[in-house]
Amino acid sequence: MQGDPLAELRGIHLPDPISWWPLAPGWWVLIIIFIACVSWALWQLLKSYNNNLYRRQAMAQLLQIKHDLNLTSTQRLVMILETLKQAVNSAYPDQHFSSRDLAAFLNFLQASCKDTVFQNLPIDLNALLYGRPDDRQEHNELTESIINSSEIWIKQHYAQDKLKEISTC
């Protein structure tokens, strides 16, 4: 007599689970593209950070000038303009914008910034800066105005390539 044919059946045999390793070639390509994109982004961030070093240094110098109580307002104005000229030389090398006379330099600063800066300055700014010591007075409002405009210019002036586009128009 024959027994139950179902009794001779064995259990279901499942295949081995799919392993994670080794990866398929498509995953390797995706990993390489991801690493390349992350490397490029880090390179751009580092380049941007290094390119803006002069901005950070100029802002620190302005902050130091602003909080130095031993300076007269005329000394502050002279130091602020020196700081701006250093920043201009760093931002636009080989352009020699800082060697212009004061009025032309201030016009350049106004033209090279997105926002309105260095407005309502006195006409006799040269006399104020370089006049005889007994003619000098304290001009704290003017100094604060120039410091604020300087901070705005340092933060928001055009990059060198953007400045060339503007000057050709």
CYANA upper distance limits for C-alpha pairs under 8 A (distance plus 0.5 A):
  3 GLY  CA      7 ALA  CA      8.32
  4 ASP  CA      8 GLU  CA      8.09
  5 PRO  CA      9 LEU  CA      7.89
 23 LEU  CA     27 TRP  CA      6.72
 23 LEU  CA     28 TRP  CA      7.42
 24 ALA  CA     28 TRP  CA      7.31
 25 PRO  CA     29 VAL  CA      6.88
 26 GLY  CA     30 LEU  CA      6.71
 27 TRP  CA     31 ILE  CA      6.58
 28 TRP  CA     32 ILE  CA      6.68
 29 VAL  CA     33 ILE  CA      6.69
 30 LEU  CA     34 PHE  CA      6.62
 31 ILE  CA     35 ILE  CA      6.65
 32 ILE  CA     36 ALA  CA      6.61
 33 ILE  CA     37 CYS  CA      6.66
 34 PHE  CA     38 VAL  CA      6.68
 35 ILE  CA     39 SER  CA      6.50
 36 ALA  CA     40 TRP  CA      6.59
 37 CYS  CA     41 ALA  CA      6.65
 38 VAL  CA     42 LEU  CA      6.64
 39 SER  CA     43 TRP  CA      6.57
 40 TRP  CA     44 GLN  CA      6.70
 41 ALA  CA     45 LEU  CA      6.72
 42 LEU  CA     46 LEU  CA      6.62
 43 TRP  CA     47 LYS  CA      6.55
 44 GLN  CA     48 SER  CA      6.52
 45 LEU  CA     49 TYR  CA      6.55
 46 LEU  CA     50 ASN  CA      6.63
 47 LYS  CA     51 ASN  CA      6.50
 48 SER  CA     52 ASN  CA      6.71
 49 TYR  CA     53 LEU  CA      7.06
 52 ASN  CA     56 ARG  CA      7.13
 53 LEU  CA     57 GLN  CA      6.75
 54 TYR  CA     58 ALA  CA      6.47
 54 TYR  CA     87 ALA  CA      6.74
 54 TYR  CA     90 SER  CA      6.99
 54 TYR  CA     91 ALA  CA      8.09
 55 ARG  CA     59 MET  CA      6.58
 55 ARG  CA     87 ALA  CA      7.48
 55 ARG  CA    154 ILE  CA      6.49
 55 ARG  CA    155 LYS  CA      7.44
 56 ARG  CA     60 ALA  CA      6.67
 57 GLN  CA     61 GLN  CA      6.65
 58 ALA  CA     62 LEU  CA      6.60
 58 ALA  CA     83 THR  CA      6.76
 58 ALA  CA     84 LEU  CA      8.02
 58 ALA  CA     87 ALA  CA      6.92
 58 ALA  CA    154 ILE  CA      7.90
 59 MET  CA     63 LEU  CA      6.62
 59 MET  CA    151 GLU  CA      7.22
 59 MET  CA    154 ILE  CA      7.80
 60 ALA  CA     64 GLN  CA      6.71
 61 GLN  CA     65 ILE  CA      6.72
 61 GLN  CA     83 THR  CA      7.67
 62 LEU  CA     66 LYS  CA      6.48
 62 LEU  CA     80 ILE  CA      7.18
 62 LEU  CA     83 THR  CA      7.88
 62 LEU  CA    147 ILE  CA      7.71
 62 LEU  CA    151 GLU  CA      8.14
 63 LEU  CA     67 HIS  CA      6.77
 64 GLN  CA     68 ASP  CA      6.56
 65 ILE  CA     76 ARG  CA      6.85
 65 ILE  CA     79 MET  CA      7.84
 65 ILE  CA     80 ILE  CA      7.91
 66 LYS  CA     76 ARG  CA      8.13
 66 LYS  CA    147 ILE  CA      8.01
 71 LEU  CA     75 GLN  CA      6.33
 71 LEU  CA     76 ARG  CA      6.71
 72 THR  CA     76 ARG  CA      6.74
 72 THR  CA    138 GLU  CA      7.49
 73 SER  CA     77 LEU  CA      6.66
 73 SER  CA    138 GLU  CA      6.09
 73 SER  CA    139 HIS  CA      6.30
 73 SER  CA    140 ASN  CA      6.48
 73 SER  CA    143 THR  CA      6.72
 74 THR  CA     78 VAL  CA      6.80
 74 THR  CA    128 LEU  CA      7.86
 74 THR  CA    129 LEU  CA      6.48
 74 THR  CA    136 ARG  CA      7.87
 74 THR  CA    137 GLN  CA      8.43
 74 THR  CA    138 GLU  CA      7.71
 74 THR  CA    139 HIS  CA      7.96
 75 GLN  CA     79 MET  CA      6.67
 76 ARG  CA     80 ILE  CA      6.47
 76 ARG  CA    143 THR  CA      7.61
 77 LEU  CA     81 LEU  CA      6.72
 77 LEU  CA    129 LEU  CA      7.73
 77 LEU  CA    143 THR  CA      6.66
 77 LEU  CA    146 ILE  CA      8.17
 78 VAL  CA     82 GLU  CA      6.73
 78 VAL  CA    129 LEU  CA      7.17
 79 MET  CA     83 THR  CA      6.64
 80 ILE  CA     84 LEU  CA      6.68
 80 ILE  CA    146 ILE  CA      8.44
 80 ILE  CA    147 ILE  CA      7.62
 80 ILE  CA    150 SER  CA      8.25
 81 LEU  CA     85 LYS  CA      6.60
 82 GLU  CA     86 GLN  CA      6.74
 83 THR  CA     87 ALA  CA      6.70
 84 LEU  CA     88 VAL  CA      6.57
 84 LEU  CA    150 SER  CA      7.63
 84 LEU  CA    154 ILE  CA      8.46
 85 LYS  CA     89 ASN  CA      6.62
 85 LYS  CA     98 SER  CA      5.61
 86 GLN  CA     90 SER  CA      6.77
 86 GLN  CA     98 SER  CA      8.33
 87 ALA  CA     91 ALA  CA      6.47
 87 ALA  CA    154 ILE  CA      8.04
 88 VAL  CA     92 TYR  CA      6.26
 88 VAL  CA     93 PRO  CA      8.26
 88 VAL  CA     97 PHE  CA      7.52
 88 VAL  CA     98 SER  CA      7.00
 89 ASN  CA     93 PRO  CA      5.74
 89 ASN  CA     94 ASP  CA      8.18
 89 ASN  CA     95 GLN  CA      8.14
 89 ASN  CA     96 HIS  CA      7.42
 89 ASN  CA     97 PHE  CA      7.86
 89 ASN  CA     98 SER  CA      7.14
 91 ALA  CA    159 ALA  CA      7.76
 91 ALA  CA    160 GLN  CA      7.34
 92 TYR  CA     96 HIS  CA      8.29
 92 TYR  CA     97 PHE  CA      8.37
 92 TYR  CA    160 GLN  CA      6.44
 96 HIS  CA    100 ARG  CA      8.11
 97 PHE  CA    105 PHE  CA      7.13
 97 PHE  CA    108 PHE  CA      8.00
 98 SER  CA    105 PHE  CA      6.85
 99 SER  CA    105 PHE  CA      8.35
100 ARG  CA    104 ALA  CA      6.39
100 ARG  CA    105 PHE  CA      6.02
101 ASP  CA    105 PHE  CA      6.50
102 LEU  CA    106 LEU  CA      6.61
102 LEU  CA    126 ASN  CA      7.76
103 ALA  CA    107 ASN  CA      6.68
104 ALA  CA    108 PHE  CA      6.62
105 PHE  CA    109 LEU  CA      6.79
106 LEU  CA    110 GLN  CA      6.73
106 LEU  CA    118 PHE  CA      7.59
107 ASN  CA    111 ALA  CA      6.67
108 PHE  CA    112 SER  CA      6.53
109 LEU  CA    113 CYS  CA      7.01
109 LEU  CA    117 VAL  CA      8.18
109 LEU  CA    118 PHE  CA      8.39
109 LEU  CA    153 TRP  CA      7.79
110 GLN  CA    116 THR  CA      7.12
110 GLN  CA    117 VAL  CA      6.18
110 GLN  CA    118 PHE  CA      7.09
112 SER  CA    157 HIS  CA      6.15
112 SER  CA    158 TYR  CA      6.20
112 SER  CA    163 LEU  CA      7.12
113 CYS  CA    117 VAL  CA      7.98
113 CYS  CA    153 TRP  CA      6.40
113 CYS  CA    156 GLN  CA      6.56
113 CYS  CA    157 HIS  CA      4.70
113 CYS  CA    158 TYR  CA      6.34
114 LYS  CA    156 GLN  CA      6.82
114 LYS  CA    157 HIS  CA      6.82
114 LYS  CA    158 TYR  CA      7.62
115 ASP  CA    152 ILE  CA      8.09
115 ASP  CA    153 TRP  CA      8.30
115 ASP  CA    156 GLN  CA      8.00
117 VAL  CA    149 SER  CA      5.53
117 VAL  CA    150 SER  CA      8.22
117 VAL  CA    152 ILE  CA      7.81
117 VAL  CA    153 TRP  CA      7.49
118 PHE  CA    145 SER  CA      8.16
118 PHE  CA    146 ILE  CA      6.92
118 PHE  CA    149 SER  CA      6.17
118 PHE  CA    150 SER  CA      8.43
121 LEU  CA    125 LEU  CA      7.86
121 LEU  CA    142 LEU  CA      8.06
124 ASP  CA    128 LEU  CA      6.72
125 LEU  CA    129 LEU  CA      6.60
126 ASN  CA    130 TYR  CA      6.34
126 ASN  CA    131 GLY  CA      7.94
127 ALA  CA    131 GLY  CA      5.16
128 LEU  CA    135 ASP  CA      8.43
128 LEU  CA    136 ARG  CA      6.85
131 GLY  CA    135 ASP  CA      7.07
131 GLY  CA    136 ARG  CA      7.45
132 ARG  CA    136 ARG  CA      7.31
139 HIS  CA    143 THR  CA      6.68
140 ASN  CA    144 GLU  CA      6.59
141 GLU  CA    145 SER  CA      6.62
142 LEU  CA    146 ILE  CA      6.65
143 THR  CA    147 ILE  CA      6.58
144 GLU  CA    148 ASN  CA      6.60
145 SER  CA    149 SER  CA      6.66
146 ILE  CA    150 SER  CA      6.40
147 ILE  CA    151 GLU  CA      6.68
148 ASN  CA    152 ILE  CA      6.81
149 SER  CA    153 TRP  CA      6.57
150 SER  CA    154 ILE  CA      6.55
151 GLU  CA    155 LYS  CA      6.71
152 ILE  CA    156 GLN  CA      6.42
152 ILE  CA    157 HIS  CA      8.41
153 TRP  CA    157 HIS  CA      5.67
158 TYR  CA    162 LYS  CA      6.31
158 TYR  CA    163 LEU  CA      6.29
159 ALA  CA    163 LEU  CA      6.64
160 GLN  CA    164 LYS  CA      6.95
161 ASP  CA    165 GLU  CA      7.07
162 LYS  CA    166 ILE  CA      6.85
163 LEU  CA    167 SER  CA      6.64
164 LYS  CA    168 THR  CA      6.82
165 GLU  CA    169 CYS  CA      7.28
